[in-house]
Structures are given as structure tokens and as C-alpha cells.
Amino acid sequence: MRIISAYAPQVGCTAEEKNAFYEDLEQYVHSIEDEEVLLLGGDLNGHIGEGREGFDRWHGGYGYGTRNEEGQRILEFAAMSDLLIANTQFRKRKSHLVTFTSGGRETQIDFWMLRRRDRNILVDTNVIPSDHVAAQHHLLVMDLKIRRPKKARARTGTQRIKWWKLKEQKDKVLPALLSCLTSSTGCTVEEQWNATANAIKDSALVSWKEHLQARRRSKKRLGGGMMRCRPQLHERSLRTNAGCQLVG
């Protein structure tokens, strides 16, 4: 997860400063890997307005106030980066939309954004009117629901013995097992266990080699049959082609 805190130039700043800010911000946002969850929050010093005219995919339609030039720039940045403006996605009372108050003026200039493709993790946003995190600003909260990634089970490196396969080879494994048990008297439990496991694996290896040899013999027999059939197929093909030539 990547969390970005941004502070845009104020209304009185030059156009060069504003352009430089958004160019740097766009470049940084686009450098973040697609696999990461991206959250961008901050004071962007612009009014995006109540409606979402022209920006339906990124503005939820529940903003506040009237759009100005700086707000238009915010929406253009959101569209260029495909970022959803989180605190315009939910219908709220005015006190839960306004993020800045000064001299009787109430505006919405603080925003949370996230990638539009991650909108399913967005649960809610809210302004806490009574909590001031800075002079004249109100706390803007965004609720997300993110699942913890599943932890991959670490492999111990110990080979797994498929004991249930013993039923298929019991005639060969059982004598080796009985021999091992009768000859391992006086050993510790661990030594006896290792000897038993080794005896079973050795007998299974012999059985597997016999199985491979049987498959090779079967393939050879099938291969010989195919070789014997090929001249007949070739002769039949020649006859068919000759017949076609005569008809033609």
C-alpha cells in the first residue's frame, strides 16, 4: 500500500508553481506499481463543486460548493491518473462535506483519492466537524475494507511419503518391512523409524523401476506394430492416389 500526502499551491500562487506541482504529482503517481493500493490525501486548494459534469467516472456527484479553476485542475488530474475522489461518493449532510471554514466561508478543499479499480475497498468517508487537525481544517476520515493477503505455507523440505500407496505394492513392501522389524531389535525408536522408512522407500524404488521397464517393453511392442502397419498404409495411400489420377 502506498499513501501520499499532498499540499497543492494556493489560489494566489503562480501558474508555473501550480503546473510544476501537478506535473510532479502525476509523475510520482504513475511510477507506482499497479499491484499496490494507492491512497492520496491532502489539501488540494480547489473547489470541485457539487456536480460531476464532465467527470462522471471520478466525481461521485456528492461534492460541495461551486467548481472553480483550481477544482477543474483537480478533476483533470484525477481523470489523467484514473483516481476516484472518495469524499464525493456518498450522500452526506453539509457538515460532513465541508472540510475548511474561515470567516463564515465553508468550502471543500481536502480530498481522499484512490484508484478507481480499487473502489470496492471503499466503505465510507466522513468529516468530523468538531475535531480540528489544523487551523480552520476539519478531519476527513476514509474507511476502507482491505483483506489480509493469505500467507503462503512454508515448505519444510521434508519429503512426504504417501503411505496410502502401500496397498498397491504390499506384496513387495511387506516382506522388506517384516525383515526390517525383526532385525532392528535393540535400536532406539528414532533409529527403528528411520530404518523402517528407508526399507519401504528402497522397496518402492525397486517396484518403480520394474514399472518403468514394463512401460518401455510395452512401448517397443506398440512401436513395432506401428512400423509394420506403415508400409500397408503407404501402399493403400498410393492406390488411392492412383485411383484419383485415373478418375481425373
N, C-alpha and C positions, 0 to 999 in steps of 0.2 A: 504494500500500500504506500502511495506517495501523497503527502499532504503539503499543499503550497499555501503560504500566507502572502497575500499581495496587498499593496497600497498604491493606488493609482494617483497620478498628479491631479491637483485640484483644478477647479474651473479657471482660475486666473493664471495657470501655468501656460507656457508657450506651446504651440502646436508641435515643435520639434521634440520637446520633452514628452508629450503625450505619445507621439509616434514611436519614439525610442522605447518607451515603457511597453507598449503593446507588441512591438517587434521582438523585444527580448522575451516577453512572456510567452508569445506564440512559439518562438523557437524552443524555449525550455519545455513547454507542454508537449510539443511534437517529438521531442527527444526521449520522452518516457516510453518504456516498452508497453506494447498493447496488453500484455498479460497482467500488468499492475492495475490495481484500483486507484484511480486518480481523484483526489478531492482538492478543490481550490476554494479558498475562502478569504474574504477581506473587504476592505473599504475601497470600492472602485469609483467613488465620487461621480456617480452618474445616475440619472433617473430613467429607468427603462419603461416606466408607465404601467398603467393598469392592464391594457390590452396587449395582445400578441401579434398585431398586424404585421405581416411580412415575415414573422419568425415563429410560425406555429410549432415547429419541431423542437424548439429550445425554450420558448417562453410558455409557461403553463396557462396564462390567461388570468392569473390571480395576483397581479402586481399591485402597485400603489402609485398614485400621482400621475403626472403627465410626462411623457418622454421628452428628453432634451438631446442635444447633440452628443454629449458625453454618454448618455444612455444608449443612443444609437450605436456608438462605438463599442459599447459593452456587448450589445446583441450581435454585432458583426463579428466580434472576437469569438463569442460562443458558437456562432454558426461555423466559422472557419475551423474551430477546434472540435466541433460536434459535442459541445458541453451543454448539459441540461441545467437551467437555472432553478435550483432546488426550491427556493422560497417563493416561487411563483406557481407551484404545482398544486397547492392546497388552498381551498377557500377558507379565509380567516377573517376575524374581525379586525378593524383598523389598528387597534392597539397591538395586535400580534403580527402586523406587517411593517409598521413604522420602526426603523432602526436608528433614526437620528432626529433629535429635537433641538431647536435653538431659536430663541427669541420668538416663540409662538409658532415657528415653522416646523412642520413634521414631514419627513421625507424617508425614502427607502434607498439607501446608497450602499448598504452592506449586503453581500450575497454569498451564498454557498453554491458551488457548481460541481458536477460530476459527469463523467462520460455518459452519453445518452444510452449506450448499450448496457450500462450498469443501473438503469433506473429501477430495476426490480429489487435492489437492495435499499432503496429509499423508502422510509416508513413515514416520516413526518418532519416538518420544520416549524419552529415557533420562536417568537420574540418574547423575552422575559422583560416586561416594561419596568419592573422595579429594580432590576439588577443592572447597574451601570459598570461596564468594564473599562470605560474611558469617559472623559468629559463629553457629555451630550450623546454618547452612543449607548445603545441597548444591546444586551446579549442576544445573539442569534444562534439558536440551537438546531442542529440537524440530527435526526435519529436514523440510524442505519441498522439493517439486519444482515450480518455477514456470517456465513457458515465457516466454521473452522476447517482448514484443509485436513483431509484424512492422512494420518501418519502411516507411512509405509512400514510394514513389519520387517524388522532387521533379520537378515539371514544369519544363522549361526555357523554355517559352513559344514555342519554335520550331515553326512549322507543319511537319507531316510530309507529304511528297509521296509519294503512292502510285505509285511508278514502274511497278509491275507492271500498272497500268491502261492503260499506253501501248499495249498490244497491241490494245485495243478501239478506239482512236482514232488509229492510226498513220497513216492516210491524211491526216489533218488536221494532226497534230503534226509528222510527219516533214518536210514542206516548210518549216515555220517553223523547225525545228531546223537544217536544212541552210542556210537563209538566214542564220541567226544565226552559224553556224560560219564561213561564208565572209566575213562582214562584220566579224568580230571579230579579225582578224589584227593583231598588234602590241599586244594587250592582255595584262595580267598574267593569271596562272592564275585568281586570285580574281575578277577582272573578267569573264573569259570564263565562269566557272562561274555567276556571278550573272546574266549576260545569257542564258545557256542556260536556266537555271531560270525566268527571267521569260518567255522566249519560250514555253516549254512551258505555264506557267500561263495565259498570255494565250490561247493556242490552245485550252486545255482549257475556259476560261471561255466562249469563243465556242461551243464544242461543247455545253456545258451549257445555255446559253441556247437553242440550237436544240432541244435535247431537251425543255426546258420548253415551248417554243412548240408542239412536236408533241403533247405531252400535252394542252395546252389545246385544240388543234383536235380531238383525239380525244374529249375530254370534251364539247365542244359538239355533236359529231355524235351521241354517245350520249344527251345531254340532249334533243336534238330528237326522237330516236326515242322516248324515254320520253314526251315531250309528245304525240306523235302517237298513242301507244298508250293514253293515259289516257282520251280520250273513248270509245274502244271498250270499255275495261274498265268505265267508268261505265255505258255502255249495257247491257253484259252483266249488271252488278250489278242494274240496275233491272228487267231481265227476270226475273232470279232471284227478286228480292223480290216482284214482281207474281205470279209463279207460286206463291210461298209463301202469299200472301194468298188466292189463289183456292182453294188446297187447304184452307186453314184454314176 
